[in-house]
């Protein structure tokens, strides 16, 4: 190994350790990464001069009363990622620091049928505001990451197809148009939002430390998945990996916004659930669901609470939804055999009984004689999950830059 390569490797080891710890002394770092104290001191001095690492006071003295060691920490405000998430009817954006903390978040509704030009103009305006905030904190912008709905080509930066925005052009060069309008010489990345949400779970969420799992995100109208395989985000040849919302779960089911019939996302959409609730008002008028509310006012949480209380019609609806979820998840799980499935979105309100029922149904759909250890959990993230994933991705990309270790 050449001397330069050794130096780069040592610097990477030290930064990786500081990224995983709040504060550390030279001796602690040296013991963890097996590099000599003088080398650690030299590396820390280099990064302190850059501003990437800061001294952080003194640690506790040793048992024999020795000198208290100097402590060091990563400077979280050294740089920020501008994380931009375009949702089906909103824009959510924030700054993400080196410790994955979000700040200065922005939420704006999307109304009507905006063209890509309008969306890009709004994203650029938000990005410039966030850039000023980062400067006020004494940090710089490391990169911009954009999370988009639909199918995204991460290499060309194109929005291939977005079912929520049918007015958008197919294969629209979203990243290039944004870069041209933003006019900054910094990296810009783009990906489908579900993949970035999976990265958020991997780095700071329910799947931390895992290498094979998927997230399933159910919106008001739409279901998508982000798949992590071998610790890497799965895209596929045509960037379709994770488009589980278009698995057919009921050939006689409702129409989907993609043009198909009986798609997973159409079956579990609030549009379909409300239609079922409207129909049930006529056939099951004595249900607890309709005691004080009209069908259009009933929330998912109220539906599942009524089922937990033993309301017959609510239990029927829950079982129907469970079956849809089980079919959709079974088709994915027998293909990639994940360690974990993280449920995100509106069904987080469904409660523990919902997950138990899905798990039980899953084990009976395929290969019932094969023991399947399927772990299902709800996410701890809310509407920020797309931007958080974008920020996590941006931070990871920054620390992969070779020039950082030269």
C-alpha positions as a Markdown table, in Angstrom:
| # | Residue | x | y | z |
|---|---|---|---|---|
| 1 | Unk | 0.0 | 0.0 | 0.0 |
| 2 | Unk | 1.4 | 3.4 | -1.0 |
| 3 | Unk | 2.0 | 6.1 | 1.7 |
| 4 | Unk | -0.8 | 8.3 | 0.3 |
| 5 | Unk | -3.3 | 5.5 | 0.4 |
| 6 | Unk | -2.4 | 4.8 | 4.0 |
| 7 | Unk | -2.9 | 8.4 | 4.9 |
| 8 | Unk | -6.3 | 8.5 | 3.2 |
| 9 | Unk | -7.3 | 5.3 | 4.9 |
| 10 | Unk | -6.3 | 6.6 | 8.3 |
| 11 | Unk | -8.2 | 9.9 | 7.8 |
| 12 | Unk | -11.3 | 7.9 | 6.7 |
| 13 | Unk | -11.1 | 5.7 | 9.8 |
| 14 | Unk | -10.9 | 8.7 | 12.1 |
| 15 | Unk | -13.8 | 10.6 | 10.5 |
| 16 | Unk | -15.9 | 7.5 | 10.5 |
| 17 | Unk | -15.3 | 7.0 | 14.2 |
| 18 | Unk | -16.2 | 10.6 | 15.0 |
| 19 | Unk | -19.4 | 10.3 | 12.9 |
| 20 | Unk | -20.5 | 7.5 | 15.2 |
| 21 | Unk | -19.6 | 9.1 | 18.5 |
| 22 | Unk | -20.6 | 12.3 | 20.2 |
| 23 | Unk | -17.1 | 13.1 | 21.5 |
| 24 | Unk | -13.9 | 11.2 | 21.7 |
| 25 | Unk | -10.3 | 11.5 | 23.0 |
| 26 | Unk | -7.2 | 10.8 | 21.0 |
| 27 | Unk | -6.6 | 7.6 | 23.1 |
| 28 | Unk | -10.2 | 6.4 | 22.5 |
| 29 | Unk | -9.9 | 6.9 | 18.8 |
| 30 | Unk | -6.5 | 5.3 | 18.7 |
| 31 | Unk | -7.8 | 2.2 | 20.5 |
| 32 | Unk | -10.9 | 1.9 | 18.3 |
| 33 | Unk | -9.2 | 2.3 | 14.9 |
| 34 | Unk | -5.7 | 0.9 | 15.8 |
| 35 | Unk | -3.7 | 3.9 | 14.8 |
| 36 | Unk | -0.9 | 5.6 | 16.9 |
| 37 | Unk | -1.7 | 8.6 | 19.1 |
| 38 | Unk | 0.7 | 10.9 | 17.1 |
| 39 | Unk | -1.0 | 10.0 | 13.8 |
| 40 | Unk | -4.4 | 10.6 | 15.3 |
| 41 | Unk | -3.3 | 14.0 | 16.7 |
| 42 | Unk | -2.0 | 15.0 | 13.3 |
| 43 | Unk | -5.2 | 13.9 | 11.6 |
| 44 | Unk | -7.4 | 15.8 | 14.1 |
| 45 | Unk | -5.2 | 18.9 | 13.7 |
| 46 | Unk | -5.8 | 18.8 | 9.9 |
| 47 | Unk | -9.6 | 18.5 | 10.3 |
| 48 | Unk | -9.7 | 21.2 | 13.0 |
| 49 | Unk | -7.9 | 23.6 | 10.7 |
| 50 | Unk | -10.6 | 22.8 | 8.0 |
| 51 | Unk | -13.3 | 23.4 | 10.6 |
| 52 | Unk | -14.7 | 19.9 | 10.1 |
| 53 | Unk | -13.7 | 18.8 | 13.6 |
| 54 | Unk | -13.8 | 20.9 | 16.8 |
| 55 | Unk | -12.2 | 20.6 | 20.2 |
| 56 | Unk | -14.8 | 19.8 | 22.8 |
| 57 | Unk | -13.3 | 20.5 | 26.2 |
| 58 | Unk | -11.7 | 18.0 | 28.6 |
| 59 | Unk | -12.7 | 14.4 | 29.4 |
| 60 | Unk | -12.5 | 12.7 | 32.8 |
| 61 | Unk | -9.2 | 12.0 | 34.3 |
| 62 | Unk | -8.0 | 8.4 | 34.6 |
| 63 | Unk | -8.4 | 6.3 | 37.8 |
| 64 | Unk | -4.7 | 7.1 | 38.7 |
| 65 | Unk | -5.4 | 10.8 | 38.6 |
| 66 | Unk | -3.7 | 11.4 | 35.2 |
| 67 | Unk | -4.1 | 14.5 | 33.0 |
| 68 | Unk | -7.6 | 15.0 | 31.7 |
| 69 | Unk | -7.7 | 14.3 | 27.9 |
| 70 | Unk | -8.7 | 16.7 | 25.2 |
| 71 | Unk | -12.0 | 15.7 | 23.6 |
| 72 | Unk | -13.0 | 16.2 | 19.9 |
| 73 | Unk | -16.2 | 16.1 | 18.0 |
| 74 | Unk | -17.4 | 16.4 | 14.5 |
| 75 | Unk | -18.7 | 19.9 | 13.8 |
| 76 | Unk | -22.3 | 19.3 | 12.7 |
| 77 | Unk | -22.6 | 22.9 | 11.3 |
| 78 | Unk | -19.5 | 22.6 | 9.0 |
| 79 | Unk | -21.8 | 21.9 | 6.1 |
| 80 | Unk | -25.4 | 21.2 | 5.2 |
| 81 | Unk | -27.5 | 19.3 | 2.7 |
| 82 | Unk | -30.4 | 21.1 | 1.1 |
| 83 | Unk | -33.1 | 18.3 | 1.1 |
| 84 | Unk | -36.1 | 18.9 | -1.1 |
| 85 | Unk | -39.1 | 16.5 | -1.3 |
| 86 | Unk | -41.8 | 17.0 | -3.8 |
| 87 | Unk | -44.8 | 15.1 | -2.5 |
| 88 | Unk | -48.1 | 14.4 | -4.4 |
| 89 | Unk | -49.6 | 17.6 | -3.0 |
| 90 | Unk | -46.9 | 19.3 | -1.1 |
| 91 | Unk | -43.2 | 20.4 | -1.0 |
| 92 | Unk | -41.2 | 19.7 | 2.2 |
| 93 | Unk | -37.7 | 21.0 | 2.5 |
| 94 | Unk | -35.0 | 21.4 | 5.2 |
| 95 | Unk | -31.4 | 21.7 | 5.9 |
| 96 | Unk | -29.7 | 18.6 | 7.2 |
| 97 | Unk | -26.4 | 18.9 | 9.2 |
| 98 | Unk | -23.6 | 16.3 | 9.5 |
| 99 | Unk | -25.3 | 14.6 | 12.4 |
| 100 | Unk | -28.6 | 14.2 | 10.4 |
| 101 | Unk | -30.4 | 16.9 | 12.3 |
| 102 | Unk | -33.0 | 18.8 | 10.3 |
| 103 | Unk | -33.6 | 22.5 | 10.7 |
| 104 | Unk | -35.4 | 25.4 | 9.0 |
| 105 | Unk | -38.0 | 23.1 | 7.5 |
| 106 | Unk | -40.4 | 24.4 | 4.9 |
| 107 | Unk | -43.8 | 23.0 | 4.1 |
| 108 | Unk | -45.8 | 24.3 | 1.1 |
| 109 | Unk | -49.0 | 22.9 | -0.4 |
| 110 | Unk | -49.2 | 22.1 | -4.1 |
| 111 | Unk | -52.5 | 23.1 | -5.6 |
| 112 | Unk | -53.9 | 22.6 | -9.1 |
| 113 | Unk | -51.8 | 21.0 | -11.8 |
| 114 | Unk | -48.4 | 22.7 | -11.8 |
| 115 | Unk | -46.0 | 22.1 | -14.7 |
| 116 | Unk | -42.4 | 21.1 | -14.0 |
| 117 | Unk | -41.2 | 24.6 | -14.6 |
| 118 | Unk | -43.4 | 26.0 | -11.7 |
| 119 | Unk | -42.2 | 23.2 | -9.3 |
| 120 | Unk | -38.6 | 23.9 | -10.2 |
| 121 | Unk | -39.0 | 27.6 | -9.7 |
| 122 | Unk | -40.4 | 26.9 | -6.2 |
| 123 | Unk | -37.7 | 24.5 | -5.3 |
| 124 | Unk | -35.0 | 26.9 | -6.4 |
| 125 | Unk | -36.5 | 29.7 | -4.3 |
| 126 | Unk | -36.7 | 27.4 | -1.2 |
| 127 | Unk | -33.1 | 26.2 | -1.9 |
| 128 | Unk | -31.8 | 29.8 | -2.0 |
| 129 | Unk | -33.5 | 30.6 | 1.3 |
| 130 | Unk | -32.0 | 27.6 | 2.9 |
| 131 | Unk | -28.6 | 28.4 | 1.5 |
| 132 | Unk | -28.7 | 31.8 | 3.3 |
| 133 | Unk | -29.7 | 30.1 | 6.5 |
| 134 | Unk | -26.7 | 27.7 | 6.3 |
| 135 | Unk | -24.4 | 30.7 | 5.8 |
| 136 | Unk | -25.9 | 32.4 | 8.9 |
| 137 | Unk | -25.0 | 29.2 | 10.8 |
| 138 | Unk | -21.4 | 29.5 | 9.5 |
| 139 | Unk | -21.8 | 26.4 | 7.3 |
| 140 | Unk | -21.6 | 25.8 | 3.6 |
| 141 | Unk | -23.9 | 23.8 | 1.3 |
| 142 | Unk | -22.4 | 20.4 | 0.6 |
| 143 | Unk | -25.0 | 19.3 | -2.0 |
| 144 | Unk | -28.7 | 19.3 | -2.9 |
| 145 | Unk | -30.8 | 16.2 | -2.9 |
| 146 | Unk | -34.2 | 16.1 | -4.5 |
| 147 | Unk | -36.8 | 13.4 | -3.7 |
| 148 | Unk | -39.5 | 13.0 | -6.4 |
| 149 | Unk | -42.6 | 10.8 | -6.6 |
| 150 | Unk | -42.8 | 8.3 | -9.3 |
| 151 | Unk | -40.1 | 6.7 | -11.5 |
| 152 | Unk | -36.7 | 8.5 | -11.5 |
| 153 | Unk | -33.6 | 7.8 | -13.5 |
| 154 | Unk | -30.8 | 8.5 | -11.0 |
| 155 | Unk | -28.1 | 8.5 | -13.6 |
| 156 | Unk | -29.6 | 10.9 | -16.1 |
| 157 | Unk | -31.5 | 12.9 | -13.4 |
| 158 | Unk | -34.8 | 12.5 | -15.3 |
| 159 | Unk | -38.3 | 12.2 | -14.0 |
| 160 | Unk | -39.3 | 9.3 | -16.1 |
| 161 | Unk | -43.0 | 9.1 | -15.0 |
| 162 | Unk | -45.0 | 10.6 | -12.2 |
| 163 | Unk | -48.5 | 9.3 | -11.8 |
| 164 | Unk | -49.4 | 12.2 | -9.4 |
| 165 | Unk | -48.4 | 14.7 | -12.0 |
| 166 | Unk | -49.6 | 13.3 | -15.3 |
| 167 | Unk | -49.1 | 16.7 | -16.9 |
| 168 | Unk | -45.4 | 16.4 | -16.5 |
| 169 | Unk | -43.4 | 15.4 | -19.6 |
| 170 | Unk | -42.0 | 11.8 | -19.6 |
| 171 | Unk | -38.2 | 11.6 | -19.2 |
| 172 | Unk | -38.1 | 15.2 | -18.1 |
| 173 | Unk | -34.5 | 16.4 | -17.3 |
| 174 | Unk | -35.5 | 17.5 | -13.8 |
| 175 | Unk | -32.0 | 17.6 | -12.2 |
| 176 | Unk | -30.4 | 19.5 | -15.1 |
| 177 | Unk | -33.2 | 22.0 | -15.2 |
| 178 | Unk | -32.9 | 22.6 | -11.5 |
| 179 | Unk | -29.1 | 23.0 | -11.7 |
| 180 | Unk | -29.4 | 25.5 | -14.5 |
| 181 | Unk | -31.9 | 27.6 | -12.5 |
| 182 | Unk | -30.1 | 27.3 | -9.2 |
| 183 | Unk | -26.8 | 28.4 | -10.7 |
| 184 | Unk | -24.5 | 26.9 | -8.0 |
| 185 | Unk | -21.4 | 24.8 | -8.5 |
| 186 | Unk | -22.4 | 22.1 | -6.1 |
| 187 | Unk | -23.5 | 18.5 | -6.6 |
| 188 | Unk | -27.2 | 17.9 | -7.2 |
| 189 | Unk | -28.7 | 14.4 | -6.7 |
| 190 | Unk | -32.1 | 13.1 | -7.5 |
| 191 | Unk | -34.0 | 9.8 | -6.7 |
| 192 | Unk | -37.4 | 8.4 | -6.1 |
| 193 | Unk | -38.7 | 9.4 | -2.6 |
| 194 | Unk | -39.4 | 5.8 | -1.4 |
| 195 | Unk | -35.7 | 4.8 | -1.9 |
| 196 | Unk | -34.6 | 7.9 | 0.0 |
| 197 | Unk | -37.1 | 7.1 | 2.8 |
| 198 | Unk | -35.5 | 3.6 | 3.0 |
| 199 | Unk | -32.1 | 5.3 | 3.5 |
| 200 | Unk | -33.5 | 7.3 | 6.3 |
| 201 | Unk | -34.6 | 4.1 | 8.1 |
| 202 | Unk | -31.2 | 2.6 | 7.4 |
| 203 | Unk | -29.2 | 5.4 | 8.8 |
| 204 | Unk | -31.3 | 6.8 | 11.6 |
| 205 | Unk | -34.5 | 4.8 | 11.8 |
| 206 | Unk | -36.0 | 1.4 | 12.5 |
| 207 | Unk | -33.6 | -0.4 | 10.2 |
| 208 | Unk | -30.4 | 0.9 | 11.5 |
| 209 | Unk | -27.7 | -1.7 | 11.2 |
| 210 | Unk | -29.7 | -3.9 | 8.8 |
| 211 | Unk | -28.7 | -4.8 | 5.3 |
| 212 | Unk | -31.9 | -6.3 | 3.8 |
| 213 | Unk | -35.2 | -4.7 | 4.4 |
| 214 | Unk | -37.9 | -2.6 | 2.7 |
| 215 | Unk | -40.2 | 0.3 | 3.6 |
| 216 | Unk | -43.7 | 0.4 | 2.4 |
| 217 | Unk | -45.2 | 3.9 | 2.2 |
| 218 | Unk | -48.9 | 4.3 | 1.8 |
| 219 | Unk | -50.2 | 7.7 | 1.0 |
| 220 | Unk | -53.8 | 8.9 | 0.6 |
| 221 | Unk | -53.6 | 7.6 | -3.0 |
| 222 | Unk | -50.4 | 5.7 | -3.7 |
| 223 | Unk | -48.2 | 3.0 | -2.3 |
| 224 | Unk | -44.5 | 2.7 | -2.9 |
| 225 | Unk | -41.6 | 0.7 | -1.5 |
| 226 | Unk | -37.9 | 1.4 | -1.0 |
| 227 | Unk | -35.8 | -1.8 | -1.0 |
| 228 | Unk | -32.4 | -2.1 | 0.6 |
| 229 | Unk | -30.5 | -5.2 | -0.5 |
| 230 | Unk | -26.9 | -5.8 | 0.8 |
| 231 | Unk | -26.9 | -2.4 | 2.4 |
| 232 | Unk | -27.5 | -0.7 | -1.0 |
| 233 | Unk | -30.7 | 0.9 | -2.5 |
| 234 | Unk | -32.2 | -1.3 | -5.2 |
| 235 | Unk | -33.2 | 0.5 | -8.4 |
| 236 | Unk | -33.4 | -2.1 | -11.2 |
| 237 | Unk | -32.7 | -1.8 | -14.9 |
| 238 | Unk | -35.7 | 0.4 | -15.6 |
| 239 | Unk | -35.7 | 2.1 | -12.1 |
| 240 | Unk | -38.9 | 0.2 | -11.3 |
| 241 | Unk | -37.7 | -1.6 | -8.2 |
| 242 | Unk | -40.1 | -0.7 | -5.4 |
| 243 | Unk | -43.1 | 0.0 | -7.6 |
| 244 | Unk | -45.1 | -2.4 | -5.5 |
| 245 | Unk | -48.2 | -0.2 | -5.5 |
| 246 | Unk | -48.9 | -1.7 | -8.9 |
| 247 | Unk | -48.9 | -5.3 | -7.9 |
| 248 | Unk | -52.4 | -6.7 | -8.6 |
| 249 | Unk | -54.1 | -7.6 | -5.3 |
| 250 | Unk | -57.7 | -7.8 | -6.6 |
| 251 | Unk | -58.4 | -8.3 | -10.4 |
| 252 | Unk | -61.9 | -7.1 | -9.8 |
| 253 | Unk | -60.8 | -4.2 | -7.6 |
| 254 | Unk | -60.9 | -0.4 | -8.1 |
| 255 | Unk | -59.3 | 1.5 | -10.9 |
| 256 | Unk | -55.8 | 2.9 | -10.2 |
| 257 | Unk | -54.4 | 6.3 | -11.3 |
| 258 | Unk | -51.8 | 4.4 | -13.4 |
| 259 | Unk | -54.7 | 3.1 | -15.6 |
| 260 | Unk | -54.7 | -0.4 | -14.2 |
| 261 | Unk | -57.3 | -2.2 | -12.2 |
| 262 | Unk | -56.9 | -3.8 | -8.8 |
| 263 | Unk | -53.5 | -2.4 | -8.0 |
| 264 | Unk | -52.3 | -2.6 | -4.4 |
| 265 | Unk | -52.3 | 1.2 | -4.0 |
| 266 | Unk | -55.8 | 1.6 | -5.4 |
| 267 | Unk | -57.1 | -1.1 | -3.1 |
| 268 | Unk | -55.8 | 0.5 | 0.1 |
| 269 | Unk | -56.2 | 4.1 | -1.0 |
| 270 | Unk | -58.4 | 6.4 | 1.1 |
| 271 | Unk | -60.5 | 6.9 | -2.0 |
| 272 | Unk | -61.4 | 3.2 | -2.0 |
| 273 | Unk | -61.8 | 3.1 | 1.8 |
| 274 | Unk | -64.2 | 6.0 | 1.7 |
| 275 | Unk | -66.2 | 4.3 | -1.0 |
| 276 | Unk | -66.4 | 1.2 | 1.1 |
| 277 | Unk | -67.5 | 3.3 | 4.2 |
| 278 | Unk | -70.1 | 5.0 | 2.1 |
| 279 | Unk | -71.5 | 1.7 | 0.9 |
| 280 | Unk | -71.3 | 0.3 | 4.5 |
| 281 | Unk | -73.5 | 3.2 | 5.8 |
| 282 | Unk | -76.3 | 1.7 | 3.8 |
| 283 | Unk | -75.8 | -1.9 | 4.6 |
| 284 | Unk | -74.3 | -1.6 | 8.2 |
| 285 | Unk | -76.0 | 1.5 | 9.5 |
| 286 | Unk | -75.8 | 0.2 | 13.1 |
| 287 | Unk | -72.0 | 0.1 | 13.1 |
| 288 | Unk | -70.1 | 2.1 | 15.7 |
| 289 | Unk | -68.5 | 3.9 | 12.8 |
| 290 | Unk | -71.6 | 5.8 | 11.9 |
| 291 | Unk | -72.7 | 6.6 | 15.4 |
| 292 | Unk | -71.7 | 10.3 | 15.4 |
| 293 | Unk | -70.1 | 10.7 | 11.9 |
| 294 | Unk | -70.8 | 10.8 | 8.2 |
| 295 | Unk | -68.8 | 8.3 | 6.2 |
| 296 | Unk | -66.5 | 11.0 | 4.7 |
| 297 | Unk | -65.5 | 12.1 | 8.2 |
| 298 | Unk | -64.3 | 8.7 | 9.4 |
| 299 | Unk | -60.5 | 8.5 | 9.8 |
| 300 | Unk | -58.4 | 5.3 | 9.4 |
| 301 | Unk | -57.6 | 5.5 | 13.1 |
| 302 | Unk | -61.3 | 5.5 | 14.0 |
| 303 | Unk | -62.0 | 2.6 | 11.7 |
| 304 | Unk | -59.2 | 0.5 | 13.3 |
| 305 | Unk | -60.2 | 1.5 | 16.9 |
| 306 | Unk | -63.8 | 0.4 | 16.2 |
| 307 | Unk | -62.4 | -2.9 | 14.9 |
| 308 | Unk | -60.4 | -3.4 | 18.1 |
| 309 | Unk | -63.6 | -2.8 | 20.1 |
| 310 | Unk | -65.3 | -5.7 | 18.2 |
| 311 | Unk | -67.4 | -3.7 | 15.8 |
| 312 | Unk | -68.4 | -6.4 | 13.2 |
| 313 | Unk | -68.4 | -4.2 | 10.1 |
| 314 | Unk | -65.1 | -2.5 | 11.1 |
| 315 | Unk | -63.5 | -5.9 | 11.6 |
| 316 | Unk | -64.7 | -6.9 | 8.1 |
| 317 | Unk | -63.1 | -3.8 | 6.6 |
| 318 | Unk | -59.9 | -4.4 | 8.6 |
| 319 | Unk | -59.7 | -8.0 | 7.4 |
| 320 | Unk | -60.2 | -6.9 | 3.8 |
| 321 | Unk | -57.4 | -4.3 | 4.1 |
| 322 | Unk | -55.2 | -6.8 | 5.9 |
| 323 | Unk | -55.7 | -9.2 | 3.0 |
| 324 | Unk | -54.7 | -6.6 | 0.4 |
| 325 | Unk | -51.5 | -5.8 | 2.4 |
| 326 | Unk | -50.7 | -9.4 | 2.9 |
| 327 | Unk | -51.0 | -10.2 | -0.8 |
| 328 | Unk | -48.9 | -7.2 | -1.8 |
| 329 | Unk | -46.2 | -7.8 | 0.9 |
| 330 | Unk | -46.1 | -11.5 | 0.2 |
| 331 | Unk | -45.3 | -11.0 | -3.4 |
| 332 | Unk | -42.4 | -8.8 | -2.4 |
| 333 | Unk | -41.2 | -10.9 | 0.6 |
| 334 | Unk | -41.0 | -14.2 | -1.3 |
| 335 | Unk | -38.8 | -12.4 | -3.9 |
| 336 | Unk | -36.3 | -10.5 | -1.7 |
| 337 | Unk | -36.8 | -12.3 | 1.7 |
| 338 | Unk | -36.3 | -9.1 | 3.8 |
| 339 | Unk | -35.2 | -9.0 | 7.5 |
| 340 | Unk | -37.7 | -6.2 | 8.2 |
| 341 | Unk | -40.7 | -4.4 | 6.7 |
| 342 | Unk | -41.2 | -0.9 | 7.9 |
| 343 | Unk | -44.7 | 0.5 | 7.3 |
| 344 | Unk | -44.8 | 4.3 | 6.6 |
| 345 | Unk | -47.6 | 6.7 | 5.8 |
| 346 | Unk | -51.3 | 6.8 | 6.7 |
| 347 | Unk | -51.5 | 3.2 | 8.0 |
| 348 | Unk | -49.1 | 4.0 | 10.9 |
| 349 | Unk | -52.4 | 4.9 | 12.6 |
| 350 | Unk | -53.8 | 1.4 | 12.3 |
| 351 | Unk | -52.3 | 0.1 | 15.6 |
| 352 | Unk | -50.6 | -3.1 | 16.6 |
| 353 | Unk | -53.5 | -5.5 | 15.9 |
| 354 | Unk | -53.2 | -4.5 | 12.2 |
| 355 | Unk | -49.5 | -5.6 | 12.0 |
| 356 | Unk | -50.3 | -8.8 | 13.9 |
| 357 | Unk | -53.0 | -9.7 | 11.4 |
| 358 | Unk | -50.8 | -9.0 | 8.4 |
| 359 | Unk | -48.0 | -11.1 | 9.8 |
| 360 | Unk | -50.4 | -14.0 | 10.5 |
| 361 | Unk | -51.9 | -13.8 | 7.0 |
| 362 | Unk | -48.5 | -13.5 | 5.3 |
| 363 | Unk | -47.4 | -16.8 | 6.7 |
| 364 | Unk | -50.4 | -18.7 | 5.3 |
| 365 | Unk | -50.4 | -17.3 | 1.7 |
| 366 | Unk | -47.3 | -18.9 | 0.3 |
| 367 | Unk | -45.0 | -21.7 | 1.5 |
| 368 | Unk | -47.1 | -22.4 | 4.6 |
| 369 | Unk | -44.8 | -25.3 | 5.6 |
| 370 | Unk | -41.8 | -23.0 | 5.6 |
| 371 | Unk | -41.2 | -21.1 | 8.8 |
| 372 | Unk | -41.0 | -17.4 | 8.0 |
| 373 | Unk | -39.6 | -15.0 | 10.5 |
| 374 | Unk | -41.2 | -11.8 | 9.3 |
| 375 | Unk | -40.7 | -8.6 | 11.3 |
| 376 | Unk | -43.2 | -5.8 | 10.7 |
| 377 | Unk | -42.9 | -2.4 | 12.4 |
| 378 | Unk | -44.2 | 1.1 | 12.0 |
| 379 | Unk | -41.9 | 4.0 | 11.2 |
| 380 | Unk | -41.2 | 6.7 | 13.8 |
| 381 | Unk | -41.0 | 9.3 | 11.0 |
| 382 | Unk | -43.8 | 11.6 | 9.8 |
| 383 | Unk | -44.1 | 13.9 | 6.8 |
| 384 | Unk | -40.4 | 14.8 | 7.1 |
| 385 | Unk | -39.3 | 11.3 | 6.1 |
| 386 | Unk | -38.7 | 12.1 | 2.4 |
| 387 | Unk | -36.6 | 15.1 | 3.1 |
| 388 | Unk | -34.8 | 13.3 | 6.0 |
| 389 | Unk | -33.9 | 10.5 | 3.6 |
| 390 | Unk | -32.7 | 13.0 | 1.1 |
| 391 | Unk | -30.5 | 14.7 | 3.8 |
| 392 | Unk | -29.1 | 11.3 | 4.9 |
| 393 | Unk | -28.2 | 10.4 | 1.3 |
| 394 | Unk | -26.5 | 13.8 | 0.8 |
| 395 | Unk | -24.4 | 13.4 | 4.0 |
| 396 | Unk | -23.4 | 9.9 | 3.0 |
| 397 | Unk | -22.4 | 11.1 | -0.5 |
| 398 | Unk | -20.3 | 13.9 | 1.0 |
| 399 | Unk | -18.3 | 11.5 | 3.2 |
| 400 | Unk | -17.6 | 9.3 | 0.2 |
| 401 | Unk | -15.7 | 12.1 | -1.6 |
| 402 | Unk | -12.0 | 11.0 | -2.1 |
| 403 | Unk | -10.8 | 14.6 | -1.8 |
| 404 | Unk | -12.0 | 14.8 | 1.8 |
| 405 | Unk | -9.3 | 12.3 | 2.8 |
| 406 | Unk | -6.3 | 13.6 | 0.7 |
